[in-house]
Amino acid sequence: MNFGIGYGLTPASDRLVVKTIIGYAFPVPGATSDANTRMSSGPVNPFAHASARSFQP
């Protein structure tokens, strides 16, 4: 869950903005349900160039 408060700096912007994002990790069919299993390589940046990523099976 993410929560943020912002303030508009220009006359055309809103004076105050409050935003909340609620996320849920949907279950993946066929995946193991072991909650202790973690990726050993860490998170993958989807915006990184494909040649810069290292995929390990």
PyMOL Python script that loads the backbone (N, CA, C, O; Angstrom):
from pymol import cmd

cmd.read_pdbstr("""\
ATOM      1  N   MET A   1       0.847  -1.164   0.000  1.00  0.00           N
ATOM      2  CA  MET A   1       0.000   0.000   0.000  1.00  0.00           C
ATOM      3  C   MET A   1       0.897   1.232   0.000  1.00  0.00           C
ATOM      4  O   MET A   1       1.825   1.327   0.802  1.00  0.00           O
ATOM      5  N   ASN A   2       0.624   2.165  -0.887  1.00  0.00           N
ATOM      6  CA  ASN A   2       1.374   3.419  -0.991  1.00  0.00           C
ATOM      7  C   ASN A   2       0.434   4.587  -0.721  1.00  0.00           C
ATOM      8  O   ASN A   2      -0.737   4.560  -1.099  1.00  0.00           O
ATOM      9  N   PHE A   3       0.963   5.603  -0.066  1.00  0.00           N
ATOM     10  CA  PHE A   3       0.179   6.781   0.260  1.00  0.00           C
ATOM     11  C   PHE A   3       1.041   8.016   0.034  1.00  0.00           C
ATOM     12  O   PHE A   3       2.217   8.030   0.397  1.00  0.00           O
ATOM     13  N   GLY A   4       0.466   9.042  -0.559  1.00  0.00           N
ATOM     14  CA  GLY A   4       1.237  10.244  -0.810  1.00  0.00           C
ATOM     15  C   GLY A   4       0.392  11.495  -0.756  1.00  0.00           C
ATOM     16  O   GLY A   4      -0.806  11.461  -1.038  1.00  0.00           O
ATOM     17  N   ILE A   5       1.020  12.601  -0.391  1.00  0.00           N
ATOM     18  CA  ILE A   5       0.377  13.910  -0.360  1.00  0.00           C
ATOM     19  C   ILE A   5       1.242  14.855  -1.180  1.00  0.00           C
ATOM     20  O   ILE A   5       2.463  14.880  -1.028  1.00  0.00           O
ATOM     21  N   GLY A   6       0.606  15.630  -2.049  1.00  0.00           N
ATOM     22  CA  GLY A   6       1.340  16.567  -2.885  1.00  0.00           C
ATOM     23  C   GLY A   6       0.740  17.952  -2.826  1.00  0.00           C
ATOM     24  O   GLY A   6      -0.429  18.123  -2.480  1.00  0.00           O
ATOM     25  N   TYR A   7       1.555  18.948  -3.169  1.00  0.00           N
ATOM     26  CA  TYR A   7       1.132  20.343  -3.156  1.00  0.00           C
ATOM     27  C   TYR A   7       1.451  20.951  -4.511  1.00  0.00           C
ATOM     28  O   TYR A   7       2.575  20.831  -4.999  1.00  0.00           O
ATOM     29  N   GLY A   8       0.464  21.608  -5.124  1.00  0.00           N
ATOM     30  CA  GLY A   8       0.663  22.240  -6.418  1.00  0.00           C
ATOM     31  C   GLY A   8       1.465  23.522  -6.310  1.00  0.00           C
ATOM     32  O   GLY A   8       1.179  24.357  -5.452  1.00  0.00           O
ATOM     33  N   LEU A   9       2.453  23.695  -7.154  1.00  0.00           N
ATOM     34  CA  LEU A   9       3.328  24.863  -7.089  1.00  0.00           C
ATOM     35  C   LEU A   9       2.946  25.964  -8.065  1.00  0.00           C
ATOM     36  O   LEU A   9       3.450  27.082  -7.952  1.00  0.00           O
ATOM     37  N   THR A  10       2.070  25.678  -9.021  1.00  0.00           N
ATOM     38  CA  THR A  10       1.668  26.689 -10.005  1.00  0.00           C
ATOM     39  C   THR A  10       0.181  27.009  -9.834  1.00  0.00           C
ATOM     40  O   THR A  10      -0.555  26.215  -9.247  1.00  0.00           O
ATOM     41  N   PRO A  11      -0.269  28.160 -10.337  1.00  0.00           N
ATOM     42  CA  PRO A  11      -1.685  28.508 -10.216  1.00  0.00           C
ATOM     43  C   PRO A  11      -2.620  27.539 -10.951  1.00  0.00           C
ATOM     44  O   PRO A  11      -3.784  27.403 -10.575  1.00  0.00           O
ATOM     45  N   ALA A  12      -2.121  26.865 -11.996  1.00  0.00           N
ATOM     46  CA  ALA A  12      -2.960  25.952 -12.767  1.00  0.00           C
ATOM     47  C   ALA A  12      -3.090  24.579 -12.120  1.00  0.00           C
ATOM     48  O   ALA A  12      -3.963  23.801 -12.506  1.00  0.00           O
ATOM     49  N   SER A  13      -2.248  24.268 -11.155  1.00  0.00           N
ATOM     50  CA  SER A  13      -2.294  22.940 -10.537  1.00  0.00           C
ATOM     51  C   SER A  13      -3.242  22.928  -9.344  1.00  0.00           C
ATOM     52  O   SER A  13      -3.633  23.977  -8.832  1.00  0.00           O
ATOM     53  N   ASP A  14      -3.601  21.731  -8.916  1.00  0.00           N
ATOM     54  CA  ASP A  14      -4.433  21.586  -7.722  1.00  0.00           C
ATOM     55  C   ASP A  14      -3.631  22.019  -6.501  1.00  0.00           C
ATOM     56  O   ASP A  14      -2.417  21.824  -6.445  1.00  0.00           O
ATOM     57  N   ARG A  15      -4.308  22.602  -5.533  1.00  0.00           N
ATOM     58  CA  ARG A  15      -3.628  23.094  -4.339  1.00  0.00           C
ATOM     59  C   ARG A  15      -3.097  21.940  -3.494  1.00  0.00           C
ATOM     60  O   ARG A  15      -1.964  21.996  -3.015  1.00  0.00           O
ATOM     61  N   LEU A  16      -3.898  20.902  -3.308  1.00  0.00           N
ATOM     62  CA  LEU A  16      -3.497  19.769  -2.491  1.00  0.00           C
ATOM     63  C   LEU A  16      -4.004  18.486  -3.143  1.00  0.00           C
ATOM     64  O   LEU A  16      -5.162  18.417  -3.556  1.00  0.00           O
ATOM     65  N   VAL A  17      -3.148  17.470  -3.238  1.00  0.00           N
ATOM     66  CA  VAL A  17      -3.517  16.192  -3.826  1.00  0.00           C
ATOM     67  C   VAL A  17      -3.156  15.089  -2.838  1.00  0.00           C
ATOM     68  O   VAL A  17      -2.043  15.051  -2.313  1.00  0.00           O
ATOM     69  N   VAL A  18      -4.101  14.201  -2.591  1.00  0.00           N
ATOM     70  CA  VAL A  18      -3.879  13.038  -1.733  1.00  0.00           C
ATOM     71  C   VAL A  18      -4.114  11.808  -2.591  1.00  0.00           C
ATOM     72  O   VAL A  18      -5.124  11.720  -3.290  1.00  0.00           O
ATOM     73  N   LYS A  19      -3.186  10.855  -2.542  1.00  0.00           N
ATOM     74  CA  LYS A  19      -3.264   9.689  -3.416  1.00  0.00           C
ATOM     75  C   LYS A  19      -2.929   8.427  -2.633  1.00  0.00           C
ATOM     76  O   LYS A  19      -1.999   8.421  -1.826  1.00  0.00           O
ATOM     77  N   THR A  20      -3.681   7.367  -2.868  1.00  0.00           N
ATOM     78  CA  THR A  20      -3.435   6.064  -2.252  1.00  0.00           C
ATOM     79  C   THR A  20      -3.457   5.003  -3.343  1.00  0.00           C
ATOM     80  O   THR A  20      -4.353   4.990  -4.187  1.00  0.00           O
ATOM     81  N   ILE A  21      -2.474   4.117  -3.324  1.00  0.00           N
ATOM     82  CA  ILE A  21      -2.414   2.997  -4.261  1.00  0.00           C
ATOM     83  C   ILE A  21      -2.408   1.713  -3.436  1.00  0.00           C
ATOM     84  O   ILE A  21      -1.547   1.516  -2.578  1.00  0.00           O
ATOM     85  N   ILE A  22      -3.368   0.855  -3.704  1.00  0.00           N
ATOM     86  CA  ILE A  22      -3.449  -0.429  -3.010  1.00  0.00           C
ATOM     87  C   ILE A  22      -3.151  -1.518  -4.028  1.00  0.00           C
ATOM     88  O   ILE A  22      -3.812  -1.600  -5.063  1.00  0.00           O
ATOM     89  N   GLY A  23      -2.160  -2.356  -3.740  1.00  0.00           N
ATOM     90  CA  GLY A  23      -1.772  -3.424  -4.653  1.00  0.00           C
ATOM     91  C   GLY A  23      -2.023  -4.791  -4.059  1.00  0.00           C
ATOM     92  O   GLY A  23      -2.049  -4.964  -2.841  1.00  0.00           O
ATOM     93  N   TYR A  24      -2.205  -5.751  -4.929  1.00  0.00           N
ATOM     94  CA  TYR A  24      -2.425  -7.130  -4.506  1.00  0.00           C
ATOM     95  C   TYR A  24      -1.677  -8.049  -5.460  1.00  0.00           C
ATOM     96  O   TYR A  24      -1.782  -7.893  -6.677  1.00  0.00           O
ATOM     97  N   ALA A  25      -0.931  -8.995  -4.929  1.00  0.00           N
ATOM     98  CA  ALA A  25      -0.208  -9.963  -5.755  1.00  0.00           C
ATOM     99  C   ALA A  25      -1.149 -11.127  -6.056  1.00  0.00           C
ATOM    100  O   ALA A  25      -1.401 -11.973  -5.198  1.00  0.00           O
ATOM    101  N   PHE A  26      -1.661 -11.159  -7.274  1.00  0.00           N
ATOM    102  CA  PHE A  26      -2.567 -12.230  -7.668  1.00  0.00           C
ATOM    103  C   PHE A  26      -1.809 -13.544  -7.805  1.00  0.00           C
ATOM    104  O   PHE A  26      -0.667 -13.548  -8.265  1.00  0.00           O
ATOM    105  N   PRO A  27      -2.423 -14.661  -7.413  1.00  0.00           N
ATOM    106  CA  PRO A  27      -1.744 -15.954  -7.548  1.00  0.00           C
ATOM    107  C   PRO A  27      -1.556 -16.324  -9.017  1.00  0.00           C
ATOM    108  O   PRO A  27      -2.413 -16.046  -9.856  1.00  0.00           O
ATOM    109  N   VAL A  28      -0.431 -16.950  -9.310  1.00  0.00           N
ATOM    110  CA  VAL A  28      -0.112 -17.364 -10.670  1.00  0.00           C
ATOM    111  C   VAL A  28      -0.429 -18.845 -10.808  1.00  0.00           C
ATOM    112  O   VAL A  28       0.077 -19.650 -10.026  1.00  0.00           O
ATOM    113  N   PRO A  29      -1.261 -19.235 -11.791  1.00  0.00           N
ATOM    114  CA  PRO A  29      -1.572 -20.653 -11.969  1.00  0.00           C
ATOM    115  C   PRO A  29      -0.309 -21.455 -12.272  1.00  0.00           C
ATOM    116  O   PRO A  29       0.500 -21.052 -13.107  1.00  0.00           O
ATOM    117  N   GLY A  30      -0.143 -22.579 -11.600  1.00  0.00           N
ATOM    118  CA  GLY A  30       1.008 -23.447 -11.827  1.00  0.00           C
ATOM    119  C   GLY A  30       2.215 -23.105 -10.983  1.00  0.00           C
ATOM    120  O   GLY A  30       3.183 -23.865 -10.975  1.00  0.00           O
ATOM    121  N   ALA A  31       2.195 -21.985 -10.269  1.00  0.00           N
ATOM    122  CA  ALA A  31       3.330 -21.599  -9.431  1.00  0.00           C
ATOM    123  C   ALA A  31       3.228 -22.313  -8.083  1.00  0.00           C
ATOM    124  O   ALA A  31       2.134 -22.664  -7.639  1.00  0.00           O
ATOM    125  N   THR A  32       4.369 -22.523  -7.441  1.00  0.00           N
ATOM    126  CA  THR A  32       4.350 -23.155  -6.127  1.00  0.00           C
ATOM    127  C   THR A  32       3.800 -22.167  -5.113  1.00  0.00           C
ATOM    128  O   THR A  32       3.985 -20.958  -5.250  1.00  0.00           O
ATOM    129  N   SER A  33       3.132 -22.678  -4.108  1.00  0.00           N
ATOM    130  CA  SER A  33       2.527 -21.805  -3.106  1.00  0.00           C
ATOM    131  C   SER A  33       3.413 -21.635  -1.882  1.00  0.00           C
ATOM    132  O   SER A  33       2.938 -21.188  -0.838  1.00  0.00           O
ATOM    133  N   ASP A  34       4.702 -21.986  -1.989  1.00  0.00           N
ATOM    134  CA  ASP A  34       5.628 -21.846  -0.878  1.00  0.00           C
ATOM    135  C   ASP A  34       5.941 -20.366  -0.677  1.00  0.00           C
ATOM    136  O   ASP A  34       6.546 -19.738  -1.545  1.00  0.00           O
ATOM    137  N   ALA A  35       5.532 -19.803   0.462  1.00  0.00           N
ATOM    138  CA  ALA A  35       5.718 -18.382   0.735  1.00  0.00           C
ATOM    139  C   ALA A  35       7.173 -18.039   1.015  1.00  0.00           C
ATOM    140  O   ALA A  35       7.548 -16.870   0.926  1.00  0.00           O
ATOM    141  N   ASN A  36       8.009 -19.026   1.353  1.00  0.00           N
ATOM    142  CA  ASN A  36       9.401 -18.760   1.680  1.00  0.00           C
ATOM    143  C   ASN A  36      10.313 -18.762   0.460  1.00  0.00           C
ATOM    144  O   ASN A  36      11.496 -18.443   0.580  1.00  0.00           O
ATOM    145  N   THR A  37       9.787 -19.115  -0.715  1.00  0.00           N
ATOM    146  CA  THR A  37      10.589 -19.149  -1.928  1.00  0.00           C
ATOM    147  C   THR A  37      10.803 -17.732  -2.438  1.00  0.00           C
ATOM    148  O   THR A  37       9.845 -16.985  -2.640  1.00  0.00           O
ATOM    149  N   ARG A  38      12.047 -17.370  -2.641  1.00  0.00           N
ATOM    150  CA  ARG A  38      12.385 -16.037  -3.148  1.00  0.00           C
ATOM    151  C   ARG A  38      13.272 -16.192  -4.377  1.00  0.00           C
ATOM    152  O   ARG A  38      13.950 -17.205  -4.550  1.00  0.00           O
ATOM    153  N   MET A  39      13.254 -15.172  -5.222  1.00  0.00           N
ATOM    154  CA  MET A  39      14.141 -15.170  -6.375  1.00  0.00           C
ATOM    155  C   MET A  39      15.556 -14.911  -5.885  1.00  0.00           C
ATOM    156  O   MET A  39      15.790 -13.965  -5.133  1.00  0.00           O
ATOM    157  N   SER A  40      16.498 -15.739  -6.303  1.00  0.00           N
ATOM    158  CA  SER A  40      17.872 -15.561  -5.853  1.00  0.00           C
ATOM    159  C   SER A  40      18.573 -14.418  -6.573  1.00  0.00           C
ATOM    160  O   SER A  40      19.549 -13.873  -6.056  1.00  0.00           O
ATOM    161  N   SER A  41      18.093 -14.045  -7.758  1.00  0.00           N
ATOM    162  CA  SER A  41      18.754 -12.990  -8.518  1.00  0.00           C
ATOM    163  C   SER A  41      18.236 -11.597  -8.172  1.00  0.00           C
ATOM    164  O   SER A  41      18.819 -10.608  -8.617  1.00  0.00           O
ATOM    165  N   GLY A  42      17.172 -11.488  -7.400  1.00  0.00           N
ATOM    166  CA  GLY A  42      16.629 -10.195  -7.013  1.00  0.00           C
ATOM    167  C   GLY A  42      15.630  -9.679  -8.024  1.00  0.00           C
ATOM    168  O   GLY A  42      15.298 -10.376  -8.983  1.00  0.00           O
ATOM    169  N   PRO A  43      15.143  -8.453  -7.821  1.00  0.00           N
ATOM    170  CA  PRO A  43      14.144  -7.901  -8.734  1.00  0.00           C
ATOM    171  C   PRO A  43      14.744  -7.574 -10.100  1.00  0.00           C
ATOM    172  O   PRO A  43      15.943  -7.319 -10.222  1.00  0.00           O
ATOM    173  N   VAL A  44      13.891  -7.586 -11.124  1.00  0.00           N
ATOM    174  CA  VAL A  44      14.317  -7.292 -12.489  1.00  0.00           C
ATOM    175  C   VAL A  44      13.710  -5.956 -12.885  1.00  0.00           C
ATOM    176  O   VAL A  44      12.509  -5.737 -12.727  1.00  0.00           O
ATOM    177  N   ASN A  45      14.545  -5.068 -13.399  1.00  0.00           N
ATOM    178  CA  ASN A  45      14.078  -3.774 -13.876  1.00  0.00           C
ATOM    179  C   ASN A  45      13.508  -3.957 -15.281  1.00  0.00           C
ATOM    180  O   ASN A  45      14.262  -4.270 -16.202  1.00  0.00           O
ATOM    181  N   PRO A  46      12.191  -3.770 -15.475  1.00  0.00           N
ATOM    182  CA  PRO A  46      11.608  -3.986 -16.801  1.00  0.00           C
ATOM    183  C   PRO A  46      12.039  -2.930 -17.820  1.00  0.00           C
ATOM    184  O   PRO A  46      11.864  -3.129 -19.022  1.00  0.00           O
ATOM    185  N   PHE A  47      12.600  -1.806 -17.354  1.00  0.00           N
ATOM    186  CA  PHE A  47      13.019  -0.744 -18.251  1.00  0.00           C
ATOM    187  C   PHE A  47      14.485  -0.871 -18.653  1.00  0.00           C
ATOM    188  O   PHE A  47      14.958  -0.123 -19.509  1.00  0.00           O
ATOM    189  N   ALA A  48      15.203  -1.802 -18.048  1.00  0.00           N
ATOM    190  CA  ALA A  48      16.608  -2.014 -18.399  1.00  0.00           C
ATOM    191  C   ALA A  48      16.686  -2.694 -19.763  1.00  0.00           C
ATOM    192  O   ALA A  48      15.792  -3.455 -20.135  1.00  0.00           O
ATOM    193  N   HIS A  49      17.747  -2.419 -20.499  1.00  0.00           N
ATOM    194  CA  HIS A  49      17.930  -3.037 -21.808  1.00  0.00           C
ATOM    195  C   HIS A  49      18.099  -4.545 -21.632  1.00  0.00           C
ATOM    196  O   HIS A  49      18.717  -4.989 -20.664  1.00  0.00           O
ATOM    197  N   ALA A  50      17.564  -5.322 -22.543  1.00  0.00           N
ATOM    198  CA  ALA A  50      17.567  -6.779 -22.426  1.00  0.00           C
ATOM    199  C   ALA A  50      18.980  -7.341 -22.313  1.00  0.00           C
ATOM    200  O   ALA A  50      19.183  -8.331 -21.610  1.00  0.00           O
ATOM    201  N   SER A  51      19.963  -6.740 -22.981  1.00  0.00           N
ATOM    202  CA  SER A  51      21.321  -7.261 -22.921  1.00  0.00           C
ATOM    203  C   SER A  51      21.977  -6.974 -21.560  1.00  0.00           C
ATOM    204  O   SER A  51      22.961  -7.620 -21.203  1.00  0.00           O
ATOM    205  N   ALA A  52      21.441  -6.017 -20.809  1.00  0.00           N
ATOM    206  CA  ALA A  52      22.005  -5.691 -19.489  1.00  0.00           C
ATOM    207  C   ALA A  52      21.467  -6.600 -18.399  1.00  0.00           C
ATOM    208  O   ALA A  52      22.036  -6.666 -17.309  1.00  0.00           O
ATOM    209  N   ARG A  53      20.362  -7.309 -18.682  1.00  0.00           N
ATOM    210  CA  ARG A  53      19.774  -8.206 -17.692  1.00  0.00           C
ATOM    211  C   ARG A  53      20.486  -9.541 -17.711  1.00  0.00           C
ATOM    212  O   ARG A  53      20.922 -10.009 -18.763  1.00  0.00           O
ATOM    213  N   SER A  54      20.601 -10.146 -16.554  1.00  0.00           N
ATOM    214  CA  SER A  54      21.180 -11.497 -16.488  1.00  0.00           C
ATOM    215  C   SER A  54      20.125 -12.457 -15.965  1.00  0.00           C
ATOM    216  O   SER A  54      19.714 -12.379 -14.807  1.00  0.00           O
ATOM    217  N   PHE A  55      19.700 -13.348 -16.822  1.00  0.00           N
ATOM    218  CA  PHE A  55      18.681 -14.334 -16.450  1.00  0.00           C
ATOM    219  C   PHE A  55      19.370 -15.623 -16.029  1.00  0.00           C
ATOM    220  O   PHE A  55      20.226 -16.145 -16.742  1.00  0.00           O
ATOM    221  N   GLN A  56      18.987 -16.126 -14.866  1.00  0.00           N
ATOM    222  CA  GLN A  56      19.559 -17.379 -14.370  1.00  0.00           C
ATOM    223  C   GLN A  56      18.427 -18.354 -14.099  1.00  0.00           C
ATOM    224  O   GLN A  56      17.531 -18.063 -13.306  1.00  0.00           O
ATOM    225  N   PRO A  57      18.461 -19.505 -14.751  1.00  0.00           N
ATOM    226  CA  PRO A  57      17.377 -20.474 -14.529  1.00  0.00           C
ATOM    227  C   PRO A  57      17.440 -21.106 -13.156  1.00  0.00           C
ATOM    228  O   PRO A  57      16.599 -21.939 -12.821  1.00  0.00           O
TER     229      PRO A  57
END
""", "prot")
cmd.dss("prot")
cmd.show_as("cartoon", "prot")
cmd.util.cbc("prot")
cmd.orient("prot")
